Every structure is written in C-alpha cells, then in structure tokens.
C-alpha cells in the first residue's frame, strides 16, 4: 500500500513531555542512569501523493519553530533504546482524528488518511530498565507496543452473516446454562438466565438471538437497573452493643415513614426504598412542590426563581452525580474524561445547560513507591495523574467550569478508584417541553457515531475488578470527543429546538438498546441506519455499543424537517433510526432480519427480584468523634499544628486544583482557592445562573459531605454526618439550610450474600435518612456503585452527600480571613455520647449564621472538618496571610473532629444580639491579627512555615506552578494610536464558531455589554460541500463586520500536537483570506483573538513574524487568576486604559507561552503578567498586537469577567478592552 512515514519531534527547548517523563522515570521508577527522553510522533500518510504530502507536512504536521522533522527513518543514537506504541484498533485517537479532519480540509480529498503512533527514545538505560519503563508507560487496556518499522492498515469490511441464534437455548439444562453463561461472558446470575429461558420457551416459543440475551443482560445490569439497591431485604438484625438503641430507633422511624407514605400498600424494604423514602414522605407532606414531576429522570430537577434585571423568571435547576470508577481504574484518562462527559449528558438530555461541575475522587496514597503496586493494577500515581488530565481536558474542551475539586485518600481505594463527578445545569422553564412518546413519533440519533469502543460498559462497570481486568476489558473503556458534545450543548440551548423535543435520552452504557429502548414502550429500530465510525460492526455490536457524545431524541414526525435543519445549522449529525409503535415490543432489525423482538412487560420486570438479609454491626472500639489523630497525639502544640496541615487528607491540593478550568462560561462566583495567595479552599462551588441576556443576581450552590475515617469507624455515622456536613457547608457559604435539596452517591464493596456487608450501605443510608427526617430536607436523586472490591481489598463505606440550593450572589461569603482585628468564634454543634446531634440546636445555629451573613456581620466562615479547629483556622489564615491569636484552648479541643460546627469571622467584634442571647454554642476562639503568624499556647508559628508544610505533601505528585516574574516592565507611550476615519454608532461584531469553540457565549456577552451588535456563525464541516459553502458565507460575513472576534476554545482539541492549525487552514482559504486582508487593510477593521484565537492569529502571521506560541513551561494545563499590566498605548484596544494600569483576569490555558528572542520596542507587547509568569512567556508577555494595533491577541480570558464573580479573590482594577474596541468606531 502507498504510504509515507513522517516523524515529528519537539526541539529540546520545547521537549516538555520528554522532560516530564525523564523526571517521572528517574524519580518515581528510580532509573537514575537515564539521561534523556525523546518523544517522537509518527504519522503514516496513506494514499497520498508527493505533492499532497509536502502540503500536509508544511501546513499541519510540522512547525519549524518548534519541531524537528524526519522522513522515513528516525535517527537513533548508539546509547538509545526505544519502543513504539499505538492505540488499540477502535480506540479514539484525538490526534489522529484531528489530523485526518485537517487533511480533508487542506486537500479537499476524502481518501487520504493518517495513522498516528508514538515513539519513546531513552538514553543510557539497561534492557531491564527498558522493560520496567514499558511496563509503567504502556497500559494494555488502551495501547500496545508495535515494532518501530512495522506498518499495518486494515480496511474494515461490512459485517457478513447473520446474528447468531442460540440453538437449543430453551432446552438447556442447568449445566448447559452455566456453560453458556461462561462462554459468552453473560453477567446476569443463573436465576435471571433461567427466567429468560422460561420467557423465550413459554412466551416467544423460540430460541433467542445472542443480541437479545446481551441486550437483556445490559438492561438488567446493576449499572442500568440498580439491581443491588432494588434487592428485597427480608430481615434486619442489629448486633448488640453501645449503639444498638440508636440504630433501632432509626429503623423504627424508617418504618413509620413507610407506613405514612405507603399506607396499606405492600412495598418491599430495599436499599432503594431507604434512599428515597424521605423524598416521598416530604412530598406527601406538601414540602416538595419545587421538584419537577416528570418521567424523564436522568437528573434531579427543581423549579427556581431567577432574578434577571429585577424581574423574576421561572427556571429549572438540574443537578446530577455520576461515577466512572471501573473505567477510570482501567484507563484513567478516558474513564475520568467520560465521567464528566457522561454526567453532562444527563441534564443535557433534560434540555438544560451544564455550567459548573464538582469533582470528588478517592485514591490510595499516590506517593507510594512503584514497587508497591499490586499485580493487575496500575500505580496509584499514574491513575490519579492521568485521571486529572482526562477530566481537565474534557471540562476545558466542552466549556464546563470545574467549580470545586477534592481528592480523598484512603488505602481502601486501591481496590477500585472513586471517580465521582457532580454538576449543576439550568434552563428557562418555558424552553423545556415534556411530552409523551406516541405511535408514529420518530427517534433521531443526534451527535457522535458508534464504534466498538463502548461494548460491555454497563455490565463491566457492575463487575468486581480482578487481576486479569487490565488485559481483558479494553472494549469497555472509551475516550470521549467533547467537541461533538459541545455542538449538542449549543443545539439544545436553542429554545426553538428544545421545545420540539418530546423526550430525550443520552447514549450512556447500553447504547441503542437502553438509550432508545427506554424512550417508549413500543419501538421499531432500524440498526442499519445507525451511523458508524467504521464498517464491520454486526447487529449485536450496533445495538449495544455505548457512544459518548450522542442523544436519542423523540419528536413528532411533522417536526422532522425543522429539527434536522437546526441540526445542520449547528453542524450536528442527525439520523432517523426508529419509530414509536403501538405494539409494546422492543424490536430491532438488521440487514432485513429481526434480531430483537422482546415484550416490554418482560423487559420491565428487571429480572428475578433478589433477596437478602442485613446485619448491622457495631462501630469499632473507640470513637472517631472523640479522638485526635494518632500521628500528632504525642507532639507539642506547635509541632502538632504544623504536622496536622501535612496530613495528606488536609494538605494543599493547589497543584491538582489549578489543573481544571474554573472560569469557563464566566459565571463562577467563588474560585476553588481563595485569598490574595490563592490558598484557602472554598467550602463548595457557587456560580451565577447562566442567563443569555440581562444580569442576574441568582446563583446556585453545591457542596459535598463525606469523611472516610468516620465512615470506616461507623457507616451509620458516616452517612449521618455526610448529610450534615454538606448542609453545613452551604450555610458557611452564605446559603440557607431550609431549601436545600440533596443527591447521594453510594460506593461500596461487592456485597454478595454476606449479611454484615449488606449492613454497611444499609447503615449509611439509615444515618442519612435520620438527618433528612429531622430537617425535612430530602435527597431527590442519586447513583449507586456496588463493585468496590479487588480480591480481599474493599473500598471504604462511601456515602457522599451533595447539597444544592440557590442564593442571592451578594450574600455569598468565603472562608479566608478578610481583615485583622476581627473576632473569630466557633458556632458549636453539640454531639452526645452516641454521636448524635441536637437538631433543634443545629437549626438554630444555622439560621443564626444565615441571619448574620445577610446583615454583613459574618464575613467569612468554614465548617470544622477532619483536622479540627487547627485545620479550620490554619486554612482560613493562609489565603490572605492574615494571622491569628488563639484564646486559651486545649490540644483536644484544637484537633478533635467537630462535624456540623462552624468557625466564623465577625466583621469586627461579636454582634450585640449574640451577646444578648448568650448562646452556649457560640465560643470565642480568638482574634485575627496583622502579623503573618499564628499565636497559640505561648508559641509563634510563621504562616510561611505553615504554607511550606501545607504544600509539600502532594507537591511531588501535583507540583504547584511557582514561576516568578523575572522580567522588567515594558512601558511604550511614544506611539501614535491610529484613529477611525469613518464613524459607526453601533459596530457589528462577527464571532465564527468552529469545532471546539467554547468561548463564544462570553465573548458575545462582553461585546454586547460594550454596545456592539453581535452575530455568530457556525462553520460547518460535516461534508466537503458544507465546508465549501461555509468558506463563502464566512468571507461574506467578514466583509459585513467591523470587528472579527475569535473566541477561545480547544479547536479540534488543539491537535495534532499544538493548537491554531484549524484556523490557520480555514483563514488561508482564498475566499476567507481575501476578505480578512481587506478587513484589515482597507476596511479599517479590528480583530480580537482570545486564547485559541490568539494562537491562530500568531500562526496566521497577523501579530509578528518574530513571535510564536507553544505549551506552558510546566507542560500542564493551568487555571488561575492572574494580574496583568498594560505595557503599551499603541492599540485602539487599549484607548480607554493607561500604560501601567493593572487588572485581574482568569487564565486557563495549556498553550500560553509566547516565544520571542528579544523584547520589542515598537509597542506590540500590549500587556505583561504581574508578580508571576504561570505560562513561562518570554518577558512575561500576556497579550500582543499587530504593528498597527488593530489586531489583538490575549492569553488570558478577558471575556470571563463580570459583576459579582470571583468574590474570594483580591481583584485589581477592571480592563476596558471591549469598550475600547467599540469606542474606536465612535
């Protein structure tokens, strides 16, 4: 076959990936002899002419400033050893996909293809060390080693033959059923398999197809149908001991609630019933009127009032939590990325716009040595780092802000990682239509195509992890393509589209069979119409394979043309694949033959109801609630205070947190780390409701509660205090506890038939039940995962409570101390000898705090977590380096856990109303001081000493970016700023939207706020004709506008290897280039590029031929707030600002390093970073302009600023870049 081989290697100055691998292999694997690591990307160009090859290399693969280029053969030194890896066939390769799309754009040809693999070259190592590195680097789930000189290109052929009918199945005896179960990898138990046998024998009177049995297996899996949670509990025993009376009374309360809700109806007791009974009871009491009642239950949904420009508007607030524990354990990057992608799809299917996400993860200590890795496991360090990268990339690329992130460390999570995402979404109530699927309605697949890389996800995630899993589960784990899901997000945000959708389901685990199968009782599905990634899939694979970025939508047949038209407008693939039928059967045809025909009534049984017994055991001796951590018990108070902050579950996670985009979407109210020094963790996440027009002061709050040490001691108390903690954090942020709604995540070991194991989730849910019962605060959603076992290791009993509510943004407070001379007090929640709280005291305390926050008398607050008051005060002090002087306090009081209690900073002295009430629960702890130190028990602890201790434990795993500013300020004031010849009252801005754009909404809002008319245009790429038409339309629209805005994003995922390549190709199209040159040179127009837009402007040559851009020095994505200084008055974009002005803006970038050999003295360096240089830019450059100043590019996201955002950050000044751009036309 005709192919040409190209090798691309980063020059040594930009070999960040190789340098990071060198450090990892030397420091973590202990290979000290290793001198250098080279990373080379190999591209095989297939069906390509010499002329096209030259163009592809020059325009797409090779960048002269950054790369070394080799053809056909890779130069290898004598002392180098190497290996080459490629993804398994069918696994999504974003780099390869982007290169193929760019080649199609460049050549206008469909038949040229590229295959990508990677070569790692290692200098000065032994053969033994080479094998050690390969064992660490190569995850057999996702990739394989291939010979350096090999070439293989397999052309997939259409699947041939018929789907297998299981001959003799209805007559199999028990041993034959067992053999069939083993041979075909069926996950359901033997009872369910016998139930299927009876159905096909007695009802259908035929043998089933393998598709039917695999479909049922998926439908009835624990993942899809909560089999464990629905198991009937036939007996509840409680072990004798100190807490038996507490547990017994809680069970009695549960029985009372059941009697009230069900009256005389018989309902089995189950974990699901215990998890949902509060919601049913509170709804029956008339206290849950805000919950949206709908049979579309992919996410919790409540009705809220949103204040927009002073008027109330009805909205739906949706929230959801989701785990991807099994996939992330297997393939961390893909598992974590699709955890977020899958969670987003749930409220998205409810037609809501996801605007903020929370990430809570569980791992064993990532600092453990490589040699301690268990057989059949990836190292914890590798799992957690790759998972961080996967979640981060998906969030950034789809445009969903990570408002809060926390990793929990416990040795039990070595059994299976916890990868947990929760998120909030919103939509105007009137934009969401809830209909009923009726005969004749059509089902449309919207979004991504189907491949083999999603087979077995539902049953796989329900299985226990074994030593062989790494080598046998490849098909179950997918990598996501967030750019496609972003297109669906835009499509569904259009009211004219969402109002056409009767019902919608996302393509999670189970693929077509579940996503479409759940939409209506009767369905006729034509599998041949399902769009495929490649040929060769048979009917079973098409029916069952998960597809990450796809929705199944039910519409009225009369709306088909309109709906498809809107899909084309948003560049989204959409295909009719099914029809709703009167007959209550799920029917699928493939190649003209029926391969599935199952009665709905049988499917809905969910198999044989399982039964189990529960034994609730007593907590371990001693009490978590009374003890201080053993590792500080014998230390003096100063040493203990410092050691406390070194605890891995207390220590700073700044290096991890700054790897997620917190500000995308421009609605973040609290950054995850607060204060001038960005060190004080927020209690939860807060974001303004994402209105498209007008200003809102309504924001959502989300927090979590869970402490593994408490839950391991007593699952009952773990669940109990998880709920209290999540509620207390809402109060500490300025919210009211009274209208909170909850959702739970349960994650437990494989239960089997062990009654004591069943007792753990039962006890945890019972504890959570008791809090909900006493506060009338219900959990209205949740997700369970019951497979946390690896051989004889189990995950800790895990019930995570998420609390959600809304609040006025002006009432939101944060945790860092705000000023010296403030009195700080403990609002204590008393705990009795059985570990129970007084709920009346809790309600009184939380109501009091809310009242004082609203009055401005409490200005910061935090809950007391593991680590006690010492942790609370330490973390509050660090953010702004405001010291603290303790009143007299004992060591036990300082470090003992106080769940549910709050520490508050008063705005000055203790409010008089508190003194008048003389509440015993209010205890003065001390006073903030203007020295950077903690004064306690006669000891002085410098805050810098605490910061060093606080940041050190995880710095080796998640290093904190500490790039300082080592450059001089540039002042350019001698230029003559250009002026506009012809004035325009309201200039027109064009914002084109490309595959991967995510900053268009905030850029549009910023320009509109500055007084511009704004038009957006989606560039279409589904076919060559679409692209040709889009070039012409884009060129015409550029001619009509005064300002071209290139929004931020991850265009084609910033691949291959670097960003900017898509726009470089598109804007070099003859139509577009002519229009753009005319816009700049003749029409006196302006251009603004933010982030990815700036990258494109540099690579197009519109900034300076001497400047270039590349990845950050760290090689990592970084998200933080930066201070920026205006350095030049050359550009009209800065006409409303002065040289020397400083302002704060969010930075979220992986490619933000400007390359420039020497400083420019012509005014093109527009702004510089102040105080730190997080990207490593030459001369601290943050923004540059063209020589005439008309074209501006910025690294930071200047469009993400607004009223009441980033309230816990010391914001300096306010830029006026958009106002200046509009002023130019005045």
Secondary structure, DSSP 8 states (H G I E B T S, - for coil): --EEEEEEEE-GGG-HHHHHHHHHHHHTS--TT--EEEEEEEEEEES--HHHHHHHIIIII--TTTEEEEESS----TTEEEEEEEE-TTS--HHHHHHHHHHHHHH--SS-EEEEEEEEEEES--HHHHHHHHHHH--TTTEEEE-TT-----------S---B-TTGGG--HHHHHHHHHHHT--S-HHHHHHHHHHIIIII-S--BHHHHHHHHHHTSHHHH-HHHHSEEEEEEE-SSTTHHHHHHHHHHHHHHHHHHHTT------HHHHHHHHHHHHHHTT--TTB---S--SSEEEEEEEEETTEEEEEEEEEEEEE-HHHHHHSHHHHHHHHHHHHHHHHHHTT-EEEEEEEEEEES-TTS-GGG--TT---HHHHHHHHHHHHHHHHHHHT-EEEEEEEEE-GGGGSS-EEEEEEEEEEEGGG-------TT-EEEEEE--B-STTTTHHHHHTS-B-TTHHHH-GGG-----HHHHHHHHHHHTSHHHHTT-SEEEE--TTHHHHHTTTT-SSEEEEGGGS-BSSS---HHHHHH---TTEEEEEE-GGGHHHHHHHHHHTT--EEEEEEE-SS-EEEEEETTEEEEEEEHHHHTT-SS--EEEEEE----SS-TTT---GGGTTS-HHHHHHHHHHSTTTS--HHHHTTS-SSTTS-BSS-SEETTTT-EE-SSEEEE---SSS-B-EEEEEEEE--HHHHHH-HHHHHHHHHHHHHHHHHHTT--STT-EEEEEEE----TT-HHHHHHHHHHHHHHHHHHHHHT--EEEEEEE---EETTEE---EEEEEEEEEEEGGG--BSS--SSS-EEEEE---B-TTS-B-HHHHHHHHHHHHHHHHTT-EEEEEE--TTHHHHHHHHHHHTTT-EEEE-S--HHHHHS--TT-EEEEESSS--HHHHHHT-TTEEEEEEEESSSEEEETTEEEEHHHHHHHHHHTTTTTS-----B--S----B--------SS--SS-EEEEEE-TTB--HHHHHHHHHHTT-EEEEEE---SSHHHHHHHHHHHHHHHHH-SEEEE--B-GGGG-SSSSSHHHHHHHTSHHHHHHHHHHHHTS--EEEEETHHHHHHHHHTSS-TT-EEE--TTSS-EEEEEEEEE-B--SGGGTTS-TT-EEEEEEEESS-EEE-SS--SSS-EEEEEESB-TT--GGGEEEEE-TTS-EEEESSBGGG--TT-STTS-------HHHHHHHTT-
